[in-house]
Amino acid sequence: MLLAIDAGNTNIVFALYEGNEQRQCWRIRTERGRTADEYTAWLYPLFMAAGFQFDQVDDAIISSVIPDENRNLRELCDRTFSCTPVVIGSDMIDLRIDVNLLNPEQLGADRLMNAAAINAFYEAPAIVIDFGTATNFDVIDADGAHCGGILAPGVNLSMDALHRAAAKLPKVSIKNPGAVIGTDTVSAMQSGLYWGYISMIEGLVARIGNELGEEPFVLATGGLAPIFAGGTDVIQHVDPDLTLKGLVHIYYTRVAR
């Protein structure tokens, strides 16, 4: 089996695959400096509960936007799973993804994998809206090239900033409050976050389409994707595993040893 690891700023996801079939998936909150032994101790009971053994893992591939964590994740694979992982962005792999940016090396591994997944499983031109620590809009043109995007503050980041900046404002859950006009502090904050981001999504998708000169396919991924997809017709599909799908596709088509 293949162990695919997607290390993001909010969570690190570990997924087991047989071919393109996901057999199991676990996530843990990202914590800088977590050692290989700590990852092993966390994963062991999860593997056992799911009916898997560590020695069933034949290989591993890592997409990481946390360079400082790569050493610990490599060590986890080397020591616990007896395999040398491939790390997107660190190891020399021809991904065969055109990146039409001024500084292509600045594009995060997760955004590269999203583009790989769009090219492999969906249609282009496309916009991927990734709801994570930041809200990323990745634009893939009709030729399948990553041609740029937009980085906006993440929804939870915006909520935390609002709570910290104003002593009387509470933390609120991210949800569709129904009405746009809030009738108390909580519903007003929820409306600002939810309908504010919906309006941003609709506005940016329209502007991106105008710049592309054609209507793109719009896909959302990330933990909050289903919540926001329910509030607008511009999001055509939700795929919570998009980054992992791109990672696994790259492994089997570019890496498999």
Contacts in CASP RR format, 6 or more apart in sequence:
PFRMAT RR
TARGET T0000
AUTHOR 0000-0000-0000
METHOD contacts of the structure
MODEL  1
MLLAIDAGNTNIVFALYEGNEQRQCWRIRTERGRTADEYTAWLYPLFMAA
GFQFDQVDDAIISSVIPDENRNLRELCDRTFSCTPVVIGSDMIDLRIDVN
LLNPEQLGADRLMNAAAINAFYEAPAIVIDFGTATNFDVIDADGAHCGGI
LAPGVNLSMDALHRAAAKLPKVSIKNPGAVIGTDTVSAMQSGLYWGYISM
IEGLVARIGNELGEEPFVLATGGLAPIFAGGTDVIQHVDPDLTLKGLVHI
YYTRVAR
1 16 0 8 1.000
1 17 0 8 1.000
1 18 0 8 1.000
1 23 0 8 1.000
1 52 0 8 1.000
1 56 0 8 1.000
1 57 0 8 1.000
1 58 0 8 1.000
2 16 0 8 1.000
2 17 0 8 1.000
2 18 0 8 1.000
2 19 0 8 1.000
2 57 0 8 1.000
2 58 0 8 1.000
2 59 0 8 1.000
2 60 0 8 1.000
2 61 0 8 1.000
2 248 0 8 1.000
2 251 0 8 1.000
3 14 0 8 1.000
3 15 0 8 1.000
3 16 0 8 1.000
3 17 0 8 1.000
3 57 0 8 1.000
3 59 0 8 1.000
3 60 0 8 1.000
3 61 0 8 1.000
3 77 0 8 1.000
3 81 0 8 1.000
3 85 0 8 1.000
4 14 0 8 1.000
4 15 0 8 1.000
4 16 0 8 1.000
4 17 0 8 1.000
4 60 0 8 1.000
4 61 0 8 1.000
4 62 0 8 1.000
4 63 0 8 1.000
4 244 0 8 1.000
4 247 0 8 1.000
4 248 0 8 1.000
4 251 0 8 1.000
5 12 0 8 1.000
5 13 0 8 1.000
5 14 0 8 1.000
5 15 0 8 1.000
5 60 0 8 1.000
5 61 0 8 1.000
5 62 0 8 1.000
5 63 0 8 1.000
5 64 0 8 1.000
5 73 0 8 1.000
5 85 0 8 1.000
6 12 0 8 1.000
6 13 0 8 1.000
6 15 0 8 1.000
6 62 0 8 1.000
6 63 0 8 1.000
6 64 0 8 1.000
6 110 0 8 1.000
6 113 0 8 1.000
6 243 0 8 1.000
6 244 0 8 1.000
6 247 0 8 1.000
7 13 0 8 1.000
7 30 0 8 1.000
7 62 0 8 1.000
7 63 0 8 1.000
7 64 0 8 1.000
7 65 0 8 1.000
7 66 0 8 1.000
7 69 0 8 1.000
7 70 0 8 1.000
7 73 0 8 1.000
8 30 0 8 1.000
8 64 0 8 1.000
8 65 0 8 1.000
8 66 0 8 1.000
8 110 0 8 1.000
8 133 0 8 1.000
9 30 0 8 1.000
9 65 0 8 1.000
9 66 0 8 1.000
9 132 0 8 1.000
9 133 0 8 1.000
9 134 0 8 1.000
10 29 0 8 1.000
10 30 0 8 1.000
10 132 0 8 1.000
10 133 0 8 1.000
10 156 0 8 1.000
11 27 0 8 1.000
11 28 0 8 1.000
11 29 0 8 1.000
11 30 0 8 1.000
12 27 0 8 1.000
12 28 0 8 1.000
12 29 0 8 1.000
12 30 0 8 1.000
12 69 0 8 1.000
12 73 0 8 1.000
13 25 0 8 1.000
13 26 0 8 1.000
13 27 0 8 1.000
13 244 0 8 1.000
14 25 0 8 1.000
14 26 0 8 1.000
14 27 0 8 1.000
14 28 0 8 1.000
14 43 0 8 1.000
15 22 0 8 1.000
15 24 0 8 1.000
15 25 0 8 1.000
15 26 0 8 1.000
15 241 0 8 1.000
15 244 0 8 1.000
16 22 0 8 1.000
16 23 0 8 1.000
16 24 0 8 1.000
16 25 0 8 1.000
16 52 0 8 1.000
16 57 0 8 1.000
17 23 0 8 1.000
17 248 0 8 1.000
19 248 0 8 1.000
19 252 0 8 1.000
20 245 0 8 1.000
20 248 0 8 1.000
20 249 0 8 1.000
20 252 0 8 1.000
22 241 0 8 1.000
22 244 0 8 1.000
23 50 0 8 1.000
23 52 0 8 1.000
24 46 0 8 1.000
24 50 0 8 1.000
24 52 0 8 1.000
25 241 0 8 1.000
25 244 0 8 1.000
26 43 0 8 1.000
26 46 0 8 1.000
28 42 0 8 1.000
30 66 0 8 1.000
30 69 0 8 1.000
32 66 0 8 1.000
32 68 0 8 1.000
32 69 0 8 1.000
33 68 0 8 1.000
33 69 0 8 1.000
33 72 0 8 1.000
34 69 0 8 1.000
34 72 0 8 1.000
35 72 0 8 1.000
35 75 0 8 1.000
36 72 0 8 1.000
36 73 0 8 1.000
36 75 0 8 1.000
36 76 0 8 1.000
36 79 0 8 1.000
36 80 0 8 1.000
39 72 0 8 1.000
39 73 0 8 1.000
39 76 0 8 1.000
39 80 0 8 1.000
40 76 0 8 1.000
40 79 0 8 1.000
40 80 0 8 1.000
43 54 0 8 1.000
43 80 0 8 1.000
44 54 0 8 1.000
47 53 0 8 1.000
47 54 0 8 1.000
54 80 0 8 1.000
54 81 0 8 1.000
55 82 0 8 1.000
57 81 0 8 1.000
57 83 0 8 1.000
58 83 0 8 1.000
59 83 0 8 1.000
59 85 0 8 1.000
59 86 0 8 1.000
59 251 0 8 1.000
59 256 0 8 1.000
59 257 0 8 1.000
60 77 0 8 1.000
60 81 0 8 1.000
60 83 0 8 1.000
60 85 0 8 1.000
60 86 0 8 1.000
61 85 0 8 1.000
61 86 0 8 1.000
61 87 0 8 1.000
61 88 0 8 1.000
61 247 0 8 1.000
61 248 0 8 1.000
61 250 0 8 1.000
61 251 0 8 1.000
61 255 0 8 1.000
62 70 0 8 1.000
62 73 0 8 1.000
62 74 0 8 1.000
62 77 0 8 1.000
62 85 0 8 1.000
62 86 0 8 1.000
62 87 0 8 1.000
62 88 0 8 1.000
63 88 0 8 1.000
63 109 0 8 1.000
63 110 0 8 1.000
63 112 0 8 1.000
63 113 0 8 1.000
63 243 0 8 1.000
63 247 0 8 1.000
64 70 0 8 1.000
64 73 0 8 1.000
64 87 0 8 1.000
64 88 0 8 1.000
64 109 0 8 1.000
65 108 0 8 1.000
65 109 0 8 1.000
65 110 0 8 1.000
70 87 0 8 1.000
70 90 0 8 1.000
73 85 0 8 1.000
73 87 0 8 1.000
74 84 0 8 1.000
74 85 0 8 1.000
74 87 0 8 1.000
77 83 0 8 1.000
77 84 0 8 1.000
77 85 0 8 1.000
78 84 0 8 1.000
78 85 0 8 1.000
86 93 0 8 1.000
86 251 0 8 1.000
86 255 0 8 1.000
88 95 0 8 1.000
88 109 0 8 1.000
88 112 0 8 1.000
88 113 0 8 1.000
88 247 0 8 1.000
88 250 0 8 1.000
89 109 0 8 1.000
89 112 0 8 1.000
93 250 0 8 1.000
93 254 0 8 1.000
93 255 0 8 1.000
94 254 0 8 1.000
95 112 0 8 1.000
95 116 0 8 1.000
95 250 0 8 1.000
95 254 0 8 1.000
96 254 0 8 1.000
97 112 0 8 1.000
97 115 0 8 1.000
97 116 0 8 1.000
97 119 0 8 1.000
97 144 0 8 1.000
97 145 0 8 1.000
97 146 0 8 1.000
98 143 0 8 1.000
98 144 0 8 1.000
98 145 0 8 1.000
98 146 0 8 1.000
99 107 0 8 1.000
99 112 0 8 1.000
99 145 0 8 1.000
99 146 0 8 1.000
100 141 0 8 1.000
100 145 0 8 1.000
100 146 0 8 1.000
100 147 0 8 1.000
100 148 0 8 1.000
101 107 0 8 1.000
101 146 0 8 1.000
101 147 0 8 1.000
101 148 0 8 1.000
107 146 0 8 1.000
110 130 0 8 1.000
110 243 0 8 1.000
111 128 0 8 1.000
111 130 0 8 1.000
111 136 0 8 1.000
111 138 0 8 1.000
111 146 0 8 1.000
112 146 0 8 1.000
113 242 0 8 1.000
113 243 0 8 1.000
113 244 0 8 1.000
113 246 0 8 1.000
113 247 0 8 1.000
113 250 0 8 1.000
114 128 0 8 1.000
114 130 0 8 1.000
114 138 0 8 1.000
114 221 0 8 1.000
114 242 0 8 1.000
114 243 0 8 1.000
114 246 0 8 1.000
115 128 0 8 1.000
115 138 0 8 1.000
115 140 0 8 1.000
115 144 0 8 1.000
115 146 0 8 1.000
116 246 0 8 1.000
116 247 0 8 1.000
116 249 0 8 1.000
116 250 0 8 1.000
117 239 0 8 1.000
117 242 0 8 1.000
117 243 0 8 1.000
117 245 0 8 1.000
117 246 0 8 1.000
117 249 0 8 1.000
118 124 0 8 1.000
118 126 0 8 1.000
118 128 0 8 1.000
118 140 0 8 1.000
118 144 0 8 1.000
118 219 0 8 1.000
118 242 0 8 1.000
119 140 0 8 1.000
119 144 0 8 1.000
120 245 0 8 1.000
120 246 0 8 1.000
120 249 0 8 1.000
120 253 0 8 1.000
121 245 0 8 1.000
121 249 0 8 1.000
122 217 0 8 1.000
122 219 0 8 1.000
122 237 0 8 1.000
123 217 0 8 1.000
124 140 0 8 1.000
124 141 0 8 1.000
124 142 0 8 1.000
124 143 0 8 1.000
124 144 0 8 1.000
124 216 0 8 1.000
124 217 0 8 1.000
125 139 0 8 1.000
125 140 0 8 1.000
125 141 0 8 1.000
125 142 0 8 1.000
125 144 0 8 1.000
125 212 0 8 1.000
125 214 0 8 1.000
125 216 0 8 1.000
125 217 0 8 1.000
126 139 0 8 1.000
126 140 0 8 1.000
126 216 0 8 1.000
126 217 0 8 1.000
126 218 0 8 1.000
126 219 0 8 1.000
127 137 0 8 1.000
127 138 0 8 1.000
127 139 0 8 1.000
127 140 0 8 1.000
127 205 0 8 1.000
127 208 0 8 1.000
127 216 0 8 1.000
127 217 0 8 1.000
127 218 0 8 1.000
127 219 0 8 1.000
128 136 0 8 1.000
128 137 0 8 1.000
128 138 0 8 1.000
128 140 0 8 1.000
128 219 0 8 1.000
128 220 0 8 1.000
128 221 0 8 1.000
128 242 0 8 1.000
129 135 0 8 1.000
129 136 0 8 1.000
129 137 0 8 1.000
129 201 0 8 1.000
129 218 0 8 1.000
129 219 0 8 1.000
129 220 0 8 1.000
129 221 0 8 1.000
129 225 0 8 1.000
129 228 0 8 1.000
129 235 0 8 1.000
130 136 0 8 1.000
130 137 0 8 1.000
130 138 0 8 1.000
130 220 0 8 1.000
130 221 0 8 1.000
130 222 0 8 1.000
130 242 0 8 1.000
130 243 0 8 1.000
131 154 0 8 1.000
131 155 0 8 1.000
131 220 0 8 1.000
131 221 0 8 1.000
131 222 0 8 1.000
131 223 0 8 1.000
131 224 0 8 1.000
131 225 0 8 1.000
131 228 0 8 1.000
132 154 0 8 1.000
132 155 0 8 1.000
132 156 0 8 1.000
132 222 0 8 1.000
132 223 0 8 1.000
132 224 0 8 1.000
133 154 0 8 1.000
133 156 0 8 1.000
133 157 0 8 1.000
134 151 0 8 1.000
134 152 0 8 1.000
134 153 0 8 1.000
134 154 0 8 1.000
134 157 0 8 1.000
135 151 0 8 1.000
135 152 0 8 1.000
135 153 0 8 1.000
135 154 0 8 1.000
135 155 0 8 1.000
135 197 0 8 1.000
136 149 0 8 1.000
136 150 0 8 1.000
136 151 0 8 1.000
136 152 0 8 1.000
137 149 0 8 1.000
137 150 0 8 1.000
137 151 0 8 1.000
137 152 0 8 1.000
137 204 0 8 1.000
137 208 0 8 1.000
138 146 0 8 1.000
138 148 0 8 1.000
138 149 0 8 1.000
139 146 0 8 1.000
139 147 0 8 1.000
139 148 0 8 1.000
139 149 0 8 1.000
139 208 0 8 1.000
139 212 0 8 1.000
139 216 0 8 1.000
140 146 0 8 1.000
140 147 0 8 1.000
141 147 0 8 1.000
141 212 0 8 1.000
142 212 0 8 1.000
142 214 0 8 1.000
149 208 0 8 1.000
150 204 0 8 1.000
150 208 0 8 1.000
152 200 0 8 1.000
153 161 0 8 1.000
155 174 0 8 1.000
155 193 0 8 1.000
155 197 0 8 1.000
155 224 0 8 1.000
155 228 0 8 1.000
156 174 0 8 1.000
156 224 0 8 1.000
158 193 0 8 1.000
159 171 0 8 1.000
159 172 0 8 1.000
159 174 0 8 1.000
159 189 0 8 1.000
159 193 0 8 1.000
160 171 0 8 1.000
162 169 0 8 1.000
162 189 0 8 1.000
163 169 0 8 1.000
163 170 0 8 1.000
163 171 0 8 1.000
168 185 0 8 1.000
169 185 0 8 1.000
169 189 0 8 1.000
170 185 0 8 1.000
170 186 0 8 1.000
170 189 0 8 1.000
172 186 0 8 1.000
172 189 0 8 1.000
172 190 0 8 1.000
172 193 0 8 1.000
173 190 0 8 1.000
174 190 0 8 1.000
174 193 0 8 1.000
174 194 0 8 1.000
174 224 0 8 1.000
174 227 0 8 1.000
175 190 0 8 1.000
175 194 0 8 1.000
175 227 0 8 1.000
176 194 0 8 1.000
176 227 0 8 1.000
176 230 0 8 1.000
176 231 0 8 1.000
177 187 0 8 1.000
177 190 0 8 1.000
177 191 0 8 1.000
177 194 0 8 1.000
177 195 0 8 1.000
178 191 0 8 1.000
179 187 0 8 1.000
179 191 0 8 1.000
180 191 0 8 1.000
180 195 0 8 1.000
181 191 0 8 1.000
182 188 0 8 1.000
182 190 0 8 1.000
182 191 0 8 1.000
194 227 0 8 1.000
194 228 0 8 1.000
197 228 0 8 1.000
198 228 0 8 1.000
198 231 0 8 1.000
198 232 0 8 1.000
201 228 0 8 1.000
201 232 0 8 1.000
201 234 0 8 1.000
201 235 0 8 1.000
202 232 0 8 1.000
202 234 0 8 1.000
205 216 0 8 1.000
205 218 0 8 1.000
205 234 0 8 1.000
206 234 0 8 1.000
208 216 0 8 1.000
209 215 0 8 1.000
209 216 0 8 1.000
217 236 0 8 1.000
217 237 0 8 1.000
218 234 0 8 1.000
218 235 0 8 1.000
218 236 0 8 1.000
218 237 0 8 1.000
219 235 0 8 1.000
219 236 0 8 1.000
219 237 0 8 1.000
219 238 0 8 1.000
219 239 0 8 1.000
219 242 0 8 1.000
220 228 0 8 1.000
220 229 0 8 1.000
220 235 0 8 1.000
220 237 0 8 1.000
220 238 0 8 1.000
220 239 0 8 1.000
221 238 0 8 1.000
221 239 0 8 1.000
221 240 0 8 1.000
221 241 0 8 1.000
221 242 0 8 1.000
221 243 0 8 1.000
222 240 0 8 1.000
222 242 0 8 1.000
223 240 0 8 1.000
225 235 0 8 1.000
225 238 0 8 1.000
225 240 0 8 1.000
226 238 0 8 1.000
226 240 0 8 1.000
228 235 0 8 1.000
229 235 0 8 1.000
229 238 0 8 1.000
239 245 0 8 1.000
END
